[in-house]
Amino acid sequence: MQRALHLQAQVLPGKKIELKAPEISVGETVDVFVIVPDPPKPKRRSVMEIINSLPGQRIFKTPEEADRYLKEERDSWDS
């Protein structure tokens, strides 16, 4: 019966991988498969999530507030 072991290892300097498996005997022939996992994909965020995560607050909470401010600014130019 074939045995299978699942081991995890870290790549060492010199791009070496060292495995320790007390379950196998010295001199035993083994097959080694190396699976490199894909890097995790960054979570996609909506534009509003990005804006809300920025430091500080948005000046206008609604479009109406922005329109009112712009109208007041434009009106002040005429004075």
C-alpha positions as CSV (number, residue, x, y, z in Angstrom):
1,M,0.0,0.0,0.0
2,Q,1.3,3.4,-0.9
3,R,1.8,5.9,1.9
4,A,1.3,9.6,1.4
5,L,2.5,12.4,3.7
6,H,1.5,16.0,3.5
7,L,4.4,18.2,4.7
8,Q,4.8,21.9,4.5
9,A,8.2,23.5,4.2
10,Q,9.7,27.0,3.8
11,V,12.1,27.8,1.0
12,L,15.5,28.4,2.6
13,P,18.4,30.6,1.4
14,G,19.8,29.3,-1.8
15,K,16.3,28.2,-2.8
16,K,16.6,25.0,-0.8
17,I,13.8,23.0,0.7
18,E,14.5,20.8,3.7
19,L,12.0,18.1,4.7
20,K,11.9,16.2,7.9
21,A,9.7,13.1,8.0
22,P,10.3,10.6,10.8
23,E,7.8,8.3,9.1
24,I,10.3,7.4,6.3
25,S,13.5,5.4,6.6
26,V,17.0,6.4,5.7
27,G,17.8,5.3,2.2
28,E,14.2,4.8,1.2
29,T,13.3,6.1,-2.2
30,V,10.5,8.7,-2.3
31,D,8.7,10.8,-4.9
32,V,8.5,14.5,-4.0
33,F,5.8,16.8,-5.5
34,V,6.2,20.5,-4.9
35,I,3.0,22.6,-5.2
36,V,3.5,26.4,-5.0
37,P,0.2,28.0,-4.0
38,D,-1.1,31.0,-5.8
39,P,-0.7,34.2,-3.9
40,P,-3.9,35.4,-2.4
41,K,-5.9,37.8,-4.6
42,P,-6.4,41.2,-3.0
43,K,-10.0,41.9,-2.0
44,R,-11.7,44.2,-4.5
45,R,-13.2,47.3,-2.8
46,S,-15.8,49.6,-4.1
47,V,-15.0,53.3,-4.7
48,M,-17.1,54.2,-1.7
49,E,-15.2,51.8,0.6
50,I,-11.9,53.4,-0.5
51,I,-13.2,57.0,-0.1
52,N,-14.7,56.1,3.4
53,S,-11.4,54.5,4.5
54,L,-9.4,57.7,3.8
55,P,-8.4,59.9,6.8
56,G,-10.8,62.8,7.5
57,Q,-14.4,63.2,6.5
58,R,-16.1,64.1,3.3
59,I,-17.0,67.8,3.3
60,F,-20.5,67.2,1.9
61,K,-22.7,64.3,3.0
62,T,-25.2,64.7,0.1
63,P,-25.2,66.1,-3.5
64,E,-27.6,68.8,-2.3
65,E,-25.1,70.1,0.2
66,A,-22.5,70.3,-2.5
67,D,-24.8,72.1,-4.8
68,R,-25.8,74.6,-2.1
69,Y,-22.2,75.3,-1.3
70,L,-21.3,75.9,-5.0
71,K,-24.3,78.2,-5.4
72,E,-23.3,80.3,-2.4
73,E,-19.7,80.5,-3.7
74,R,-20.8,81.6,-7.2
75,D,-23.2,84.1,-5.6
76,S,-20.3,85.6,-3.6
77,W,-18.3,86.2,-6.8
78,D,-21.0,88.7,-7.9
79,S,-20.8,90.7,-4.7
